[in-house]
Amino acid sequence: MTKAEQTRQFIIETTAPIFNKKGYENTSLSDVQEVTKLTKGAIYGNFSDKNELAVAAFQHNCIVAARRIKAAMESATSAKEALKSLAVMYAQNWNSVLERGGCPMLNASVEADDHLVFLRAEVRKTIKQFVKNLRILIEQGQANNEFDKKASASDIADSIFMIWEGGVLYSKIMNDAKYLSIAAERMNAIIDNELSK
């Protein structure tokens, strides 16, 4: 990695939590300068504008979240175990989730939906990929005879994603992880009653 690439990566990694906490619109150049201790020129020498940095920060936040999800699912020996570990992951790591500002897909979705058009395509792409990964996991479970082949993998993947993100939103605004636990129970009920044979 060149010095310029290292600087760019440093800026992304250092500012990503700020963008996730304060919002992609509300994070100012002053905020970026404060956390990186870099000048405006050094920042704009690596990014054409704040929007480019915001997209890179969003991507980084999603990579960090994906690593946590992967780590939570690594010890699973079946598709069912993997889905169940995903269901409880955020509830078990609530303080860590709060520390980083919550779910990056959810946070960015709120802003990208109405006014941050430059971020919308990236957020949609990330959500579609996440749901696709859930669908693939469910289909693997169906192929392995863990799950009922008649169940719609696509509909269940969508449902799990919606319940999970709703649980994150509710828990975050109420500052109480119990809502994530309720969401996890509902996801587990779907896994046990609608998916499992």
C-alpha positions, 0 to 999 in steps of 0.5 A: 500500500502506498503512502497515499493509499494508507492516508486514504484508508486512515481517513476512511477508518477514522471517520467511518464511526463518525459518519455512522453516529452523526449521519452522512449529511451532518458530519462536517469537514470540521468533524473529519479534520478533528478526528483525523488531525489532517488539513482540509487540503490533505483530506481533499487530496484523497477525496474529490468531495465529502460525498465520496468520503461518505460513500467510502465510510459507509462501505467501510462500516458495512465491511466491519458489520459483515466481519462481525456477522461472519464471526458470529456464524463461523462456528455454526455447523448447519444453515439453521445454526448459522441463521440462529446465530445471526438472530442473536448476534446484535442482542449479544453485542449490543454495547459494541453496536451502540458504540459504533452508532448502530447498524450502518445499513439502517442508518444510511437508509434513513438518509439515502431514502429521501435526500442523499441521492448520491448514497442511495444506490450503494445502500440499496446494493448493500442491502440486496447483497445482504438479503441475497446472502440470507436467501443463499443460506436458506437455499443451502439448508433446503438442499441439505434437507434442514429446511422445507423445500416448499418454503420461499427462501426469498420471502423468508430472507426478506422477513428476517432482514426486516425483523432484524433491522426493525429490532435494531431501530426499536432497540436503539431509539429506546436504548434497550436491547430487549427489543432485539431479543424479541426480534431474535425470538421472532426470527427463531420462530420463523426458522423453527416453524416456517423453515424447519421440517 
